[in-house]
Amino acid sequence: MNKIIKNKKLIKQNERRYFMKALITGASSGIGKEMALYLSEQGIDLVLVARDKEKLEEVKKMMKTKTEVICADLSDAEACINLYKQVDNIDILINNAGFGTCGDFTETDLITELNMIATNVCAVHTLTKLFLTDMKKKNYGYILNVASIASFLPGPKMSAYHATKAYVLKLTEGIYEEISREGYDIKISTLCPGPIKTPFLETANVRFNTKPMSARYVARYAIDNMFEGKYMILPGTSNKLIRFLSKIVPDKIAGKIVYNSVNKLH
């Protein structure tokens, strides 16, 4: 009987997707682009956001559903607020925009790091607050905040990046408990992947000693688990293992392990 009820709920949810609209930041490449493709395959309309208008237009041509593109630099707080004002009826918010930088803390560029904090932290905070407020009014919606396996670990050579992703994780965890206790029909999840084959690695000027995962696999795994209301999404066995070890290995030792696994490209 429980299985029949679960299947009926799943059918109803799948039917509802044809009337949904998703907003994805960082949608011009990588997992943002792959998430857009997967959601479009499911009949969901899209609002794709990134800084590169030309790349966004290229991605738009690949979509099967109604798609709007918005060029915005989310390191600017005013741009985040303007983005919110430009769209309406968003059922799915995916905060994917973000970047990293690699190097000793005193040697990395301060302005780059401040822009990274603004994009990885402030933009996620702002958009989550604004769109969650609307979702509460209609008592429905999904939010997927992209953190990283880095959010569980100290980050020598990428200290600021690890710190930004830890913020995303803890923010999402706190909100999850709030809306769960308040009884809202809203699902909020955090995605914590490891290295992925995307332009992120080149932008961050970093190479890891582990094999990067496929952006397509991570995106589809994340979307499927988001719709199931998964609290924390960890794609791949190795990431689940890292999460487990992060609970039992002292931070000081974890920092040494991370330091030896991170290599600056240039």
Helices and strands as residue ranges (DSSP letters): H 2-16, G 17-19, E 21-25, H 30-41, E 45-50, H 53-60, E 67-71, H 77-86, E 92-95, H 110-117, I 118-122, H 123-138, E 141-146, G 149-152, H 159-182, E 186-191, H 200-204, E 206-208, H 215-227, E 232-233, H 237-248, H 251-261, E 262-264
